[in-house]
């Protein structure tokens, strides 16, 4: 079997929830120190943030800075706030040394997701990255998984995908013909079949890959 795995980014390899809270606080301190702005951002950007959201933010609160300046500032602060645990970086490096081809398939705007990958130290460890903003296709659409495999230079069939979203990651991986490992955290929808494998941490998922490959 091929040694190929795709990882989700947010709340799988990195903790977006904590980084998001830090980013919003710092952004508001710099551009709009008002409780209603922080509340709006916390609500409206909880799942994802896109450049067009900052057009809405600027218009809603009549901020003086252009929307593109606000977006760039958000991207910079979000990337600075995101970290990948050293143990996870070490495990990724070991997996790569063991002959695994690794990629990232993530939903989100291209510039912010790639900035996070670079800042967290993940970018040099993976062979390819596909972001939904690259082609305006979001997981669970199989085309994003296909693009990630293509950028890794490997066929999609026979690989794995690891992520925290039941719909986007587990169901999406099934639709793409990948085996999947669910990193628990979100509620599991009653209408989805159970995940093939379940873990509480991405390190446990990487350990499964080692076991499956006979290491």
N, C-alpha and C positions, 0 to 999 in steps of 0.2 A: 504494500500500500504506500502511496506517496506521503511524504512527510511535509504536509502543507497545512497551514492554519491561518485563518483571518481572525483578527480581534476587533471588537467594537472599541471605541475610545472612551466616551464619557461614562463614568460610573462603572467601568470595567477595568481599564488600565489606569485611569486617573479619576480622582474624586471631584466631579464637576460641582456637586452641591456646595461643598465647602469653598471652593474657588469662586463660585458665583457670588456667594454672600460677601466675601472679601472684596471682590471686584465692584459690586454695586455700591458698597459703602465708600470705597475710595473714589469711584466715579462721581458719586453725588457730592462728596466733599470738594471735588475739583470744579464741577460744572453746575450743580443745582442742589445746594444744601437745603433741601426741604423734604419733610416727611412724606408728602404726597408723591414726590418724584420717586423716592426710594420704594414706596409701596407699589407704584405703577410698574416700575422695573421688576420688582420681585414677583409680581403677578404675571405681567405680560411676557417676560423673558424667562420664566421658570424652566420651560422645556428646551427652548432654543432661542437664539437671537440672530437676526438677519439685518443687513443694511437698511432695508425699508422700515424696520421697526424704529430706527432712529430718526427717520423722517416723521413718523407718528409722534415720537417722544418730543421732538423739537416743536412740532405744531401744537401739540397738546399743552405744553407748558411755556410756549413762546420763548424758547431758549435762543440766545444770540448767535451761538456758534453754528456753522453749517452742519447739516446732518452727516456729511462725510467725515468731518473733523470729530464729531461725537462718536461715530462708529470706529474710527481709527483709535481713538482713546480707549474705547471699550475693549477692542481687540488687544491692545497693548497691556491693559491692566488684567484682562482675563488670562492671557498667556503668562504673565508674571505671577499670577496667583496659583496656577495649576502646577501640581507636582506629581511625579510618579515615585512611589516608594523605592528606595534603593534595592530592596529585596526583589521587587518585581523587575526592575531593570537588570539585575543580576540573573534572574531566572530567564528572561528573554535572551540575554546574551548566551547563556548556557544552552538554551534550546537551539539557537542559531548555530553554535559551535557543534552541536550534535547532528547537524545536517538538515534541520528543518528550514523550509522556506516560509517566511512570515510576512503577512500584510495587515493593513488596517482597512476596514470598510466601515465608514462612519457617516451618519447623517449630520448635516450642518452646512454653514457657509464655508467655502473653500479656504478663505484667508484666515479665519479664526481657528479652524481645525488644524491647519498646517502650522500655524503659529504655536498652538498648544503642543503639538507633536515635537516641534523643535525645542521649545522651552523646557519640556518635561524630560528631554533626553531620549525620547523614543525613536525619533526619525532615523538616526544612524543604524538602528537595530533591525529595521524592517526593509523588505525588498520592494514593496509597492504600497501605494496609498490610493484609495478611491473615496472621494467625499461627494455626498449627494449634490452639493453645489456645483460640482464639476460638470454634471450633465442634467441637473434638475430632475433627478430620479432618486427617490428615497427608499431605504429599506422599509418594508420587506420586499420591494421589487427586486427580482432576481438579477436584473441588469446591473445593479450596483456591485453585487458579489462577483458577477462575471467580469466587470471592469477591473475589480481589485485583483482577481486571479490573472487577468491579462497583463496587468502592470507588474505583477510578480514574475511573469514569464512561465507560468505553470497552467496546466489544465484545471478546471474547476472541480471535476469529478474526483471523489475520494478524499477530499479535504475536510477540514473542521472549521467551525466558526464558534467563537466564544463571545458572549454578550449578556447584558442584563435585561434586555427588553423581551418579554414573551412574544410579542407580535413581530417587532422589527427584526430581532436577532434569531430567536428560535424558530418561529414560523417561517421567517424569510429564508433562513438557512435550509430548512426542509424543502421549500419551493425551489431553491437553487440546486438541490441535490447534495447538500453538505450535511455531515453529521454535526451535531451542536452540543454545546455545554452551556447551561443557563447559570449565570451568576445571580443568585437570589437577591432580592431587594424590593422589587416591585411586586404587587399582587398578581397572582396567576389567573388569567381569565377562565371562567368556567367552560367556555365554548372551545377552548384549545386543547388538543391532546397533550398529555403530560410530556415534559421534556425528556429526552433520552438520558441525559446526565444532569445532575444538579449539584452545585457547590455553593459555598458561602464566600469564596474569595478566589480571585483569578489565579493565585498561586496553587490552589487545589486543582484548578482546571489544567494548569501546565503539568502538574504531577500526573494527571490522567493521560496526557499526551505521551509522557515518558513511558508509562506503563503499557499503553497501547502499542508503542513502537518497540517493546521488548527491552527497554533499558532499565 
